């Protein structure tokens, strides 16, 4: 019997190309204005939490699921993971392949987003680096990742060895929320991410006027998401090499000239 497979595009706006068959755009319902607790605001605050605002709310819709072996595929509004190479290698983002806006409009995506035979996961391209801490510090303020890690210890999410391994991790999956996962993995990882986001927002978040740095929580969650995903797969004896796909992005124009002054770009 074929497993139920949930398929979504998430983000602050719908894709401007035709959404693929059986996929839907997950739109967070309007927040009740009477809700004043800080945690409720993360479900609609895309300015601070970016796509994680939608993902935290999406997690809530599956928390009472009975079959945690069902699959869920998540794409962002112009970023996704495919099981084969499409488009061209990005010049500015060596971990990413690029499709032009015209190409995606006519692309026939059938099973290209599915895990390979015998696997339940399809995750994005991985990159190697000296450490997460060093990579983060090259483009962002080191204060934030150190404060974030401290918050994770205070919340009981990390112990000291976990914190050390996180900061010294040499592998990173950019856009780790994109791909295909079991509901069990999705719920476990995003439960932790939500707790981390709320904890850091309440105790350590510092807004910046610089446009690039205003996404500090999203940058931190991306690193933690990658670390948790890799750890989960390793703990469950999943061969990550068999699950690696190709992170693919649609350019806003018909070129490879993606605005690299955000997210994970040529700093990797």
C-alpha atoms as an extended CHARMM CRD file, in Angstrom:
* protein
*
       268  EXT
         1         1  UNK       CA              0.0000000000        0.0000000000        0.0000000000  PROA      1               0.0000000000
         2         2  UNK       CA              1.4030000000        3.3680000000       -1.0590000000  PROA      2               0.0000000000
         3         3  UNK       CA              2.1430000000        5.8050000000        1.7470000000  PROA      3               0.0000000000
         4         4  UNK       CA              0.1850000000        9.0340000000        2.0370000000  PROA      4               0.0000000000
         5         5  UNK       CA              2.3570000000       11.8540000000        0.7550000000  PROA      5               0.0000000000
         6         6  UNK       CA              1.7370000000       15.4930000000        1.7360000000  PROA      6               0.0000000000
         7         7  UNK       CA              3.1720000000       18.0780000000       -0.6680000000  PROA      7               0.0000000000
         8         8  UNK       CA              3.5080000000       21.8090000000       -0.0560000000  PROA      8               0.0000000000
         9         9  UNK       CA              5.0480000000       25.0350000000       -1.1720000000  PROA      9               0.0000000000
        10        10  UNK       CA              5.6030000000       27.3630000000        1.7860000000  PROA      10              0.0000000000
        11        11  UNK       CA              6.7860000000       30.9170000000        2.2740000000  PROA      11              0.0000000000
        12        12  UNK       CA              5.6320000000       34.4860000000        2.4110000000  PROA      12              0.0000000000
        13        13  UNK       CA              4.0330000000       34.3370000000       -1.0360000000  PROA      13              0.0000000000
        14        14  UNK       CA              2.9020000000       31.8450000000       -3.6450000000  PROA      14              0.0000000000
        15        15  UNK       CA              5.2330000000       30.8020000000       -6.4500000000  PROA      15              0.0000000000
        16        16  UNK       CA              4.7100000000       32.8640000000       -9.5800000000  PROA      16              0.0000000000
        17        17  UNK       CA              4.8890000000       29.7040000000      -11.6990000000  PROA      17              0.0000000000
        18        18  UNK       CA              2.2300000000       26.9600000000      -11.8860000000  PROA      18              0.0000000000
        19        19  UNK       CA              2.3290000000       24.8430000000       -8.7180000000  PROA      19              0.0000000000
        20        20  UNK       CA              3.0670000000       21.2110000000       -9.4970000000  PROA      20              0.0000000000
        21        21  UNK       CA              0.4130000000       18.5150000000       -9.5580000000  PROA      21              0.0000000000
        22        22  UNK       CA             -0.7440000000       17.3620000000       -6.1040000000  PROA      22              0.0000000000
        23        23  UNK       CA              1.0890000000       20.2620000000       -4.4180000000  PROA      23              0.0000000000
        24        24  UNK       CA             -0.6270000000       23.1330000000       -2.6400000000  PROA      24              0.0000000000
        25        25  UNK       CA              0.5560000000       26.4360000000       -1.2330000000  PROA      25              0.0000000000
        26        26  UNK       CA              0.3870000000       26.3900000000        2.5480000000  PROA      26              0.0000000000
        27        27  UNK       CA             -0.9800000000       29.7040000000        3.7320000000  PROA      27              0.0000000000
        28        28  UNK       CA             -1.0450000000       30.4340000000        7.4610000000  PROA      28              0.0000000000
        29        29  UNK       CA             -4.5800000000       31.2760000000        8.6180000000  PROA      29              0.0000000000
        30        30  UNK       CA             -5.1810000000       34.7710000000        9.9510000000  PROA      30              0.0000000000
        31        31  UNK       CA             -4.0660000000       35.1870000000       13.5480000000  PROA      31              0.0000000000
        32        32  UNK       CA             -6.7180000000       35.8700000000       16.1550000000  PROA      32              0.0000000000
        33        33  UNK       CA             -6.1050000000       39.4580000000       17.2220000000  PROA      33              0.0000000000
        34        34  UNK       CA             -6.9720000000       38.5060000000       20.8040000000  PROA      34              0.0000000000
        35        35  UNK       CA             -3.8760000000       36.3030000000       20.9930000000  PROA      35              0.0000000000
        36        36  UNK       CA             -1.1230000000       38.3100000000       22.6170000000  PROA      36              0.0000000000
        37        37  UNK       CA              1.3990000000       35.6840000000       23.6850000000  PROA      37              0.0000000000
        38        38  UNK       CA              4.7060000000       36.0310000000       21.8800000000  PROA      38              0.0000000000
        39        39  UNK       CA              4.7330000000       32.4460000000       20.5930000000  PROA      39              0.0000000000
        40        40  UNK       CA              1.5600000000       32.9180000000       18.5230000000  PROA      40              0.0000000000
        41        41  UNK       CA              3.1610000000       35.7290000000       16.5280000000  PROA      41              0.0000000000
        42        42  UNK       CA              5.8220000000       33.5170000000       14.9820000000  PROA      42              0.0000000000
        43        43  UNK       CA              3.2110000000       31.9010000000       12.7300000000  PROA      43              0.0000000000
        44        44  UNK       CA              2.6410000000       35.1010000000       10.7500000000  PROA      44              0.0000000000
        45        45  UNK       CA              5.8120000000       37.1240000000       11.2610000000  PROA      45              0.0000000000
        46        46  UNK       CA              7.6580000000       36.4390000000        8.0010000000  PROA      46              0.0000000000
        47        47  UNK       CA              9.7760000000       39.5550000000        8.4580000000  PROA      47              0.0000000000
        48        48  UNK       CA             11.6520000000       37.9360000000       11.3520000000  PROA      48              0.0000000000
        49        49  UNK       CA             11.1370000000       34.1890000000       10.8940000000  PROA      49              0.0000000000
        50        50  UNK       CA             10.8420000000       34.0500000000        7.0850000000  PROA      50              0.0000000000
        51        51  UNK       CA              9.6370000000       30.6600000000        5.7790000000  PROA      51              0.0000000000
        52        52  UNK       CA              9.9230000000       29.1750000000        9.2860000000  PROA      52              0.0000000000
        53        53  UNK       CA              6.8060000000       31.1530000000       10.2530000000  PROA      53              0.0000000000
        54        54  UNK       CA              4.7750000000       29.0030000000        7.8530000000  PROA      54              0.0000000000
        55        55  UNK       CA              6.6510000000       25.8340000000        8.7250000000  PROA      55              0.0000000000
        56        56  UNK       CA              5.9620000000       26.1500000000       12.4510000000  PROA      56              0.0000000000
        57        57  UNK       CA              2.2710000000       26.5110000000       11.7550000000  PROA      57              0.0000000000
        58        58  UNK       CA              2.3540000000       23.6290000000        9.2620000000  PROA      58              0.0000000000
        59        59  UNK       CA              3.8860000000       21.4810000000       11.9950000000  PROA      59              0.0000000000
        60        60  UNK       CA              0.8640000000       22.2040000000       14.1960000000  PROA      60              0.0000000000
        61        61  UNK       CA             -1.5050000000       20.7560000000       11.5870000000  PROA      61              0.0000000000
        62        62  UNK       CA              0.2240000000       17.3430000000       11.8100000000  PROA      62              0.0000000000
        63        63  UNK       CA              0.8460000000       17.0660000000       15.5430000000  PROA      63              0.0000000000
        64        64  UNK       CA             -2.0720000000       14.6480000000       16.0270000000  PROA      64              0.0000000000
        65        65  UNK       CA             -1.2540000000       12.4630000000       13.0420000000  PROA      65              0.0000000000
        66        66  UNK       CA             -1.5700000000        8.7560000000       13.7150000000  PROA      66              0.0000000000
        67        67  UNK       CA              0.7530000000        7.5590000000       10.9630000000  PROA      67              0.0000000000
        68        68  UNK       CA              4.1550000000        9.1700000000       11.3910000000  PROA      68              0.0000000000
        69        69  UNK       CA              5.6060000000        7.1130000000        8.5370000000  PROA      69              0.0000000000
        70        70  UNK       CA              3.6950000000        9.2180000000        6.0120000000  PROA      70              0.0000000000
        71        71  UNK       CA              5.8430000000       11.4560000000        3.8330000000  PROA      71              0.0000000000
        72        72  UNK       CA              5.9030000000       15.2210000000        3.5270000000  PROA      72              0.0000000000
        73        73  UNK       CA              7.6010000000       17.1960000000        0.7640000000  PROA      73              0.0000000000
        74        74  UNK       CA              8.3550000000       20.8620000000        1.3750000000  PROA      74              0.0000000000
        75        75  UNK       CA              9.3680000000       23.4000000000       -1.2470000000  PROA      75              0.0000000000
        76        76  UNK       CA              9.8860000000       27.1110000000       -0.7800000000  PROA      76              0.0000000000
        77        77  UNK       CA              8.3040000000       29.5110000000       -3.2010000000  PROA      77              0.0000000000
        78        78  UNK       CA             11.2910000000       29.3370000000       -5.5510000000  PROA      78              0.0000000000
        79        79  UNK       CA             13.6120000000       26.7660000000       -3.9790000000  PROA      79              0.0000000000
        80        80  UNK       CA             13.2280000000       22.9870000000       -3.8490000000  PROA      80              0.0000000000
        81        81  UNK       CA             15.1280000000       19.6780000000       -3.9260000000  PROA      81              0.0000000000
        82        82  UNK       CA             15.1210000000       17.3620000000       -6.9440000000  PROA      82              0.0000000000
        83        83  UNK       CA             16.4850000000       13.8340000000       -7.3100000000  PROA      83              0.0000000000
        84        84  UNK       CA             18.2920000000       14.6890000000      -10.5380000000  PROA      84              0.0000000000
        85        85  UNK       CA             20.2080000000       17.6020000000      -11.9650000000  PROA      85              0.0000000000
        86        86  UNK       CA             18.1940000000       20.2500000000      -13.7560000000  PROA      86              0.0000000000
        87        87  UNK       CA             19.2200000000       23.6620000000      -14.9620000000  PROA      87              0.0000000000
        88        88  UNK       CA             22.8150000000       24.8320000000      -14.5900000000  PROA      88              0.0000000000
        89        89  UNK       CA             25.2370000000       25.0580000000      -11.7020000000  PROA      89              0.0000000000
        90        90  UNK       CA             24.9870000000       28.4390000000       -9.9910000000  PROA      90              0.0000000000
        91        91  UNK       CA             28.0910000000       30.5890000000      -10.2310000000  PROA      91              0.0000000000
        92        92  UNK       CA             27.4600000000       32.4010000000       -6.9470000000  PROA      92              0.0000000000
        93        93  UNK       CA             26.0870000000       29.4520000000       -4.9420000000  PROA      93              0.0000000000
        94        94  UNK       CA             28.1630000000       26.3180000000       -5.5550000000  PROA      94              0.0000000000
        95        95  UNK       CA             25.6610000000       24.1390000000       -3.6490000000  PROA      95              0.0000000000
        96        96  UNK       CA             22.7420000000       25.1350000000       -5.8380000000  PROA      96              0.0000000000
        97        97  UNK       CA             21.4940000000       24.6200000000       -9.3740000000  PROA      97              0.0000000000
        98        98  UNK       CA             19.5180000000       27.2570000000      -11.2180000000  PROA      98              0.0000000000
        99        99  UNK       CA             16.4840000000       27.2710000000      -13.4840000000  PROA      99              0.0000000000
       100       100  UNK       CA             15.4010000000       30.4130000000      -15.2760000000  PROA      100             0.0000000000
       101       101  UNK       CA             11.9600000000       31.8460000000      -14.8150000000  PROA      101             0.0000000000
       102       102  UNK       CA             10.9780000000       30.7440000000      -18.3240000000  PROA      102             0.0000000000
       103       103  UNK       CA             12.2900000000       27.2080000000      -17.7970000000  PROA      103             0.0000000000
       104       104  UNK       CA             10.2610000000       26.5780000000      -14.6330000000  PROA      104             0.0000000000
       105       105  UNK       CA              7.0330000000       27.6110000000      -16.3470000000  PROA      105             0.0000000000
       106       106  UNK       CA              7.3160000000       24.7700000000      -18.8310000000  PROA      106             0.0000000000
       107       107  UNK       CA              9.1430000000       22.2290000000      -16.6530000000  PROA      107             0.0000000000
       108       108  UNK       CA              7.4030000000       18.8490000000      -16.4920000000  PROA      108             0.0000000000
       109       109  UNK       CA              7.9940000000       17.7630000000      -12.9020000000  PROA      109             0.0000000000
       110       110  UNK       CA              6.6300000000       14.2700000000      -12.3000000000  PROA      110             0.0000000000
       111       111  UNK       CA              8.5900000000       12.1650000000       -9.8210000000  PROA      111             0.0000000000
       112       112  UNK       CA             11.6590000000       14.3830000000       -9.7380000000  PROA      112             0.0000000000
       113       113  UNK       CA             10.9550000000       15.5540000000       -6.1680000000  PROA      113             0.0000000000
       114       114  UNK       CA             10.5890000000       12.0060000000       -4.7770000000  PROA      114             0.0000000000
       115       115  UNK       CA             13.2000000000       10.1140000000       -2.7430000000  PROA      115             0.0000000000
       116       116  UNK       CA             15.1680000000        7.5560000000       -4.6870000000  PROA      116             0.0000000000
       117       117  UNK       CA             13.9030000000        3.9570000000       -4.5930000000  PROA      117             0.0000000000
       118       118  UNK       CA             14.2900000000        2.3740000000       -1.1790000000  PROA      118             0.0000000000
       119       119  UNK       CA             14.5660000000        5.7040000000        0.6470000000  PROA      119             0.0000000000
       120       120  UNK       CA             12.1100000000        7.7910000000        2.6380000000  PROA      120             0.0000000000
       121       121  UNK       CA             14.1750000000       10.9810000000        2.4870000000  PROA      121             0.0000000000
       122       122  UNK       CA             15.4310000000       13.3990000000       -0.1230000000  PROA      122             0.0000000000
       123       123  UNK       CA             17.5060000000       16.2290000000        1.3250000000  PROA      123             0.0000000000
       124       124  UNK       CA             19.3200000000       19.1390000000       -0.2450000000  PROA      124             0.0000000000
       125       125  UNK       CA             22.9200000000       19.4480000000       -1.3600000000  PROA      125             0.0000000000
       126       126  UNK       CA             25.4720000000       19.3480000000        1.4590000000  PROA      126             0.0000000000
       127       127  UNK       CA             28.6170000000       21.4670000000        1.7280000000  PROA      127             0.0000000000
       128       128  UNK       CA             31.8180000000       20.9710000000        3.7130000000  PROA      128             0.0000000000
       129       129  UNK       CA             33.4410000000       23.7420000000        5.7570000000  PROA      129             0.0000000000
       130       130  UNK       CA             35.9300000000       24.1940000000        8.6210000000  PROA      130             0.0000000000
       131       131  UNK       CA             33.0750000000       24.6710000000       11.1130000000  PROA      131             0.0000000000
       132       132  UNK       CA             29.5810000000       26.1110000000       11.4140000000  PROA      132             0.0000000000
       133       133  UNK       CA             30.9330000000       28.7390000000       13.8010000000  PROA      133             0.0000000000
       134       134  UNK       CA             33.6060000000       29.9300000000       11.3890000000  PROA      134             0.0000000000
       135       135  UNK       CA             31.2410000000       29.9290000000        8.4100000000  PROA      135             0.0000000000
       136       136  UNK       CA             28.6200000000       31.9000000000       10.3300000000  PROA      136             0.0000000000
       137       137  UNK       CA             31.1330000000       34.4410000000       11.6030000000  PROA      137             0.0000000000
       138       138  UNK       CA             32.3300000000       35.2070000000        8.0820000000  PROA      138             0.0000000000
       139       139  UNK       CA             28.9900000000       36.7200000000        7.1070000000  PROA      139             0.0000000000
       140       140  UNK       CA             27.1740000000       37.4600000000       10.3750000000  PROA      140             0.0000000000
       141       141  UNK       CA             27.7520000000       38.5970000000       13.9470000000  PROA      141             0.0000000000
       142       142  UNK       CA             29.3470000000       35.8890000000       16.0460000000  PROA      142             0.0000000000
       143       143  UNK       CA             27.4900000000       37.2400000000       19.0980000000  PROA      143             0.0000000000
       144       144  UNK       CA             24.2360000000       35.8210000000       17.7440000000  PROA      144             0.0000000000
       145       145  UNK       CA             25.2760000000       32.2140000000       17.1690000000  PROA      145             0.0000000000
       146       146  UNK       CA             27.0470000000       32.1010000000       20.5470000000  PROA      146             0.0000000000
       147       147  UNK       CA             23.9910000000       33.5540000000       22.3070000000  PROA      147             0.0000000000
       148       148  UNK       CA             21.7380000000       31.2020000000       20.3460000000  PROA      148             0.0000000000
       149       149  UNK       CA             23.8040000000       28.1760000000       21.3750000000  PROA      149             0.0000000000
       150       150  UNK       CA             23.7350000000       29.3320000000       24.9830000000  PROA      150             0.0000000000
       151       151  UNK       CA             19.9400000000       29.5930000000       24.7700000000  PROA      151             0.0000000000
       152       152  UNK       CA             19.7830000000       26.0220000000       23.4390000000  PROA      152             0.0000000000
       153       153  UNK       CA             21.6970000000       24.8490000000       26.5280000000  PROA      153             0.0000000000
       154       154  UNK       CA             19.4700000000       26.8610000000       28.8660000000  PROA      154             0.0000000000
       155       155  UNK       CA             16.3570000000       25.3630000000       27.2460000000  PROA      155             0.0000000000
       156       156  UNK       CA             17.6870000000       21.8320000000       27.6590000000  PROA      156             0.0000000000
       157       157  UNK       CA             17.7920000000       21.2990000000       23.8880000000  PROA      157             0.0000000000
       158       158  UNK       CA             21.5840000000       20.9180000000       23.9550000000  PROA      158             0.0000000000
       159       159  UNK       CA             23.9950000000       19.6840000000       26.5660000000  PROA      159             0.0000000000
       160       160  UNK       CA             27.6200000000       20.8100000000       26.4790000000  PROA      160             0.0000000000
       161       161  UNK       CA             28.8000000000       18.1220000000       24.0170000000  PROA      161             0.0000000000
       162       162  UNK       CA             25.8300000000       18.8810000000       21.7320000000  PROA      162             0.0000000000
       163       163  UNK       CA             26.7270000000       22.5770000000       21.7280000000  PROA      163             0.0000000000
       164       164  UNK       CA             30.3610000000       21.7930000000       20.9560000000  PROA      164             0.0000000000
       165       165  UNK       CA             29.3920000000       19.4630000000       18.0960000000  PROA      165             0.0000000000
       166       166  UNK       CA             26.9500000000       22.0130000000       16.6820000000  PROA      166             0.0000000000
       167       167  UNK       CA             29.4570000000       24.8720000000       16.5760000000  PROA      167             0.0000000000
       168       168  UNK       CA             32.1910000000       22.6190000000       15.2130000000  PROA      168             0.0000000000
       169       169  UNK       CA             30.0670000000       20.7380000000       12.6900000000  PROA      169             0.0000000000
       170       170  UNK       CA             31.7980000000       20.5810000000        9.3110000000  PROA      170             0.0000000000
       171       171  UNK       CA             28.7600000000       19.7800000000        7.1850000000  PROA      171             0.0000000000
       172       172  UNK       CA             25.8440000000       21.9890000000        6.3230000000  PROA      172             0.0000000000
       173       173  UNK       CA             22.7210000000       21.4570000000        4.2350000000  PROA      173             0.0000000000
       174       174  UNK       CA             21.6080000000       24.9030000000        3.0350000000  PROA      174             0.0000000000
       175       175  UNK       CA             17.8060000000       25.3040000000        2.9550000000  PROA      175             0.0000000000
       176       176  UNK       CA             17.4350000000       22.1250000000        5.0570000000  PROA      176             0.0000000000
       177       177  UNK       CA             13.6650000000       22.5530000000        5.3820000000  PROA      177             0.0000000000
       178       178  UNK       CA             13.3060000000       21.7490000000        1.6700000000  PROA      178             0.0000000000
       179       179  UNK       CA             13.0550000000       18.1080000000        0.6530000000  PROA      179             0.0000000000
       180       180  UNK       CA             11.0840000000       14.9980000000        1.5450000000  PROA      180             0.0000000000
       181       181  UNK       CA             10.9110000000       13.5970000000        5.0720000000  PROA      181             0.0000000000
       182       182  UNK       CA              8.8200000000       11.2690000000        7.1940000000  PROA      182             0.0000000000
       183       183  UNK       CA              6.2730000000       13.0790000000        9.3550000000  PROA      183             0.0000000000
       184       184  UNK       CA              8.0820000000       11.6490000000       12.3730000000  PROA      184             0.0000000000
       185       185  UNK       CA             11.3130000000       13.3870000000       11.4170000000  PROA      185             0.0000000000
       186       186  UNK       CA              9.5550000000       16.5990000000       10.3950000000  PROA      186             0.0000000000
       187       187  UNK       CA              7.6410000000       16.8760000000       13.6680000000  PROA      187             0.0000000000
       188       188  UNK       CA             10.5850000000       16.0330000000       15.8850000000  PROA      188             0.0000000000
       189       189  UNK       CA             12.9320000000       18.4950000000       14.1840000000  PROA      189             0.0000000000
       190       190  UNK       CA             10.4440000000       21.3460000000       13.9650000000  PROA      190             0.0000000000
       191       191  UNK       CA              9.2940000000       20.9270000000       17.5460000000  PROA      191             0.0000000000
       192       192  UNK       CA             12.8900000000       21.6210000000       18.5420000000  PROA      192             0.0000000000
       193       193  UNK       CA             13.2580000000       24.4870000000       16.0770000000  PROA      193             0.0000000000
       194       194  UNK       CA             10.0910000000       26.1480000000       17.3270000000  PROA      194             0.0000000000
       195       195  UNK       CA             11.2600000000       25.9690000000       20.9420000000  PROA      195             0.0000000000
       196       196  UNK       CA             14.6410000000       27.3740000000       19.9270000000  PROA      196             0.0000000000
       197       197  UNK       CA             13.0430000000       30.2200000000       17.9600000000  PROA      197             0.0000000000
       198       198  UNK       CA             10.7450000000       31.2680000000       20.7950000000  PROA      198             0.0000000000
       199       199  UNK       CA             13.5110000000       30.9970000000       23.3800000000  PROA      199             0.0000000000
       200       200  UNK       CA             15.9930000000       33.0740000000       21.3950000000  PROA      200             0.0000000000
       201       201  UNK       CA             13.3720000000       35.6450000000       20.4240000000  PROA      201             0.0000000000
       202       202  UNK       CA             12.4360000000       36.1830000000       24.0630000000  PROA      202             0.0000000000
       203       203  UNK       CA             15.9350000000       36.1180000000       25.5620000000  PROA      203             0.0000000000
       204       204  UNK       CA             18.6040000000       36.8000000000       22.9680000000  PROA      204             0.0000000000
       205       205  UNK       CA             17.1550000000       38.3380000000       19.8080000000  PROA      205             0.0000000000
       206       206  UNK       CA             18.7600000000       41.6020000000       18.7570000000  PROA      206             0.0000000000
       207       207  UNK       CA             17.3280000000       43.3800000000       15.6890000000  PROA      207             0.0000000000
       208       208  UNK       CA             19.7060000000       45.0540000000       13.2680000000  PROA      208             0.0000000000
       209       209  UNK       CA             19.2070000000       47.9790000000       10.9410000000  PROA      209             0.0000000000
       210       210  UNK       CA             21.4040000000       46.3790000000        8.2840000000  PROA      210             0.0000000000
       211       211  UNK       CA             19.0380000000       44.7140000000        5.8060000000  PROA      211             0.0000000000
       212       212  UNK       CA             21.1190000000       41.5690000000        5.3960000000  PROA      212             0.0000000000
       213       213  UNK       CA             21.4060000000       40.9890000000        9.1520000000  PROA      213             0.0000000000
       214       214  UNK       CA             17.7220000000       41.5330000000        9.9280000000  PROA      214             0.0000000000
       215       215  UNK       CA             17.1370000000       37.8200000000        9.1800000000  PROA      215             0.0000000000
       216       216  UNK       CA             19.2950000000       36.7050000000       12.1010000000  PROA      216             0.0000000000
       217       217  UNK       CA             16.7760000000       34.1990000000       13.5050000000  PROA      217             0.0000000000
       218       218  UNK       CA             16.2580000000       32.6310000000       10.0870000000  PROA      218             0.0000000000
       219       219  UNK       CA             20.0250000000       32.3090000000        9.6140000000  PROA      219             0.0000000000
       220       220  UNK       CA             20.4020000000       30.6300000000       13.0100000000  PROA      220             0.0000000000
       221       221  UNK       CA             17.4660000000       28.2880000000       12.5090000000  PROA      221             0.0000000000
       222       222  UNK       CA             18.8540000000       27.2320000000        9.1410000000  PROA      222             0.0000000000
       223       223  UNK       CA             22.0930000000       26.0640000000       10.7670000000  PROA      223             0.0000000000
       224       224  UNK       CA             20.2820000000       24.3220000000       13.5950000000  PROA      224             0.0000000000
       225       225  UNK       CA             17.8120000000       22.7320000000       11.1540000000  PROA      225             0.0000000000
       226       226  UNK       CA             20.6980000000       21.2950000000        9.1660000000  PROA      226             0.0000000000
       227       227  UNK       CA             22.4450000000       19.9900000000       12.2860000000  PROA      227             0.0000000000
       228       228  UNK       CA             19.2680000000       18.3760000000       13.6270000000  PROA      228             0.0000000000
       229       229  UNK       CA             18.4520000000       16.7920000000       10.2710000000  PROA      229             0.0000000000
       230       230  UNK       CA             21.9110000000       15.2870000000        9.8330000000  PROA      230             0.0000000000
       231       231  UNK       CA             21.8880000000       14.0920000000       13.4630000000  PROA      231             0.0000000000
       232       232  UNK       CA             18.4340000000       12.5230000000       13.0720000000  PROA      232             0.0000000000
       233       233  UNK       CA             19.4230000000       10.6250000000        9.9380000000  PROA      233             0.0000000000
       234       234  UNK       CA             22.6390000000        9.3910000000       11.5410000000  PROA      234             0.0000000000
       235       235  UNK       CA             20.8590000000        8.2970000000       14.7210000000  PROA      235             0.0000000000
       236       236  UNK       CA             18.3250000000        6.3400000000       12.6680000000  PROA      236             0.0000000000
       237       237  UNK       CA             21.0760000000        4.6810000000       10.6150000000  PROA      237             0.0000000000
       238       238  UNK       CA             19.9550000000        6.3300000000        7.3820000000  PROA      238             0.0000000000
       239       239  UNK       CA             22.6470000000        6.4430000000        4.6950000000  PROA      239             0.0000000000
       240       240  UNK       CA             22.7350000000       10.1760000000        4.0120000000  PROA      240             0.0000000000
       241       241  UNK       CA             24.6340000000        9.7300000000        0.7540000000  PROA      241             0.0000000000
       242       242  UNK       CA             21.6460000000        7.8560000000       -0.6720000000  PROA      242             0.0000000000
       243       243  UNK       CA             19.3400000000       10.7210000000        0.3240000000  PROA      243             0.0000000000
       244       244  UNK       CA             21.2610000000       13.6770000000       -1.0640000000  PROA      244             0.0000000000
       245       245  UNK       CA             19.4530000000       15.4770000000       -3.8570000000  PROA      245             0.0000000000
       246       246  UNK       CA             20.0600000000       18.6760000000       -5.7730000000  PROA      246             0.0000000000
       247       247  UNK       CA             18.9580000000       21.9740000000       -4.2730000000  PROA      247             0.0000000000
       248       248  UNK       CA             17.4840000000       23.9530000000       -7.1440000000  PROA      248             0.0000000000
       249       249  UNK       CA             16.4500000000       27.5990000000       -7.3180000000  PROA      249             0.0000000000
       250       250  UNK       CA             14.4030000000       29.6370000000       -9.7650000000  PROA      250             0.0000000000
       251       251  UNK       CA             15.9590000000       32.9630000000      -10.6770000000  PROA      251             0.0000000000
       252       252  UNK       CA             13.7560000000       36.0450000000      -10.4150000000  PROA      252             0.0000000000
       253       253  UNK       CA             14.8450000000       36.8840000000      -13.9410000000  PROA      253             0.0000000000
       254       254  UNK       CA             16.1430000000       34.7990000000      -16.8330000000  PROA      254             0.0000000000
       255       255  UNK       CA             19.7240000000       34.7150000000      -15.6450000000  PROA      255             0.0000000000
       256       256  UNK       CA             22.0160000000       33.3660000000      -12.9420000000  PROA      256             0.0000000000
       257       257  UNK       CA             22.1190000000       36.7950000000      -11.3020000000  PROA      257             0.0000000000
       258       258  UNK       CA             20.4270000000       35.8610000000       -8.0320000000  PROA      258             0.0000000000
       259       259  UNK       CA             20.7070000000       38.4420000000       -5.2710000000  PROA      259             0.0000000000
       260       260  UNK       CA             23.3690000000       36.7540000000       -3.1680000000  PROA      260             0.0000000000
       261       261  UNK       CA             23.2770000000       39.3050000000       -0.3540000000  PROA      261             0.0000000000
       262       262  UNK       CA             21.0710000000       37.0400000000        1.6850000000  PROA      262             0.0000000000
       263       263  UNK       CA             20.9710000000       33.4490000000        2.8330000000  PROA      263             0.0000000000
       264       264  UNK       CA             23.8720000000       31.1220000000        2.2140000000  PROA      264             0.0000000000
       265       265  UNK       CA             25.7940000000       32.2240000000       -0.8420000000  PROA      265             0.0000000000
       266       266  UNK       CA             29.4190000000       32.3950000000       -1.9340000000  PROA      266             0.0000000000
       267       267  UNK       CA             30.6160000000       32.5460000000        1.6790000000  PROA      267             0.0000000000
       268       268  UNK       CA             30.4660000000       28.7360000000        1.7320000000  PROA      268             0.0000000000
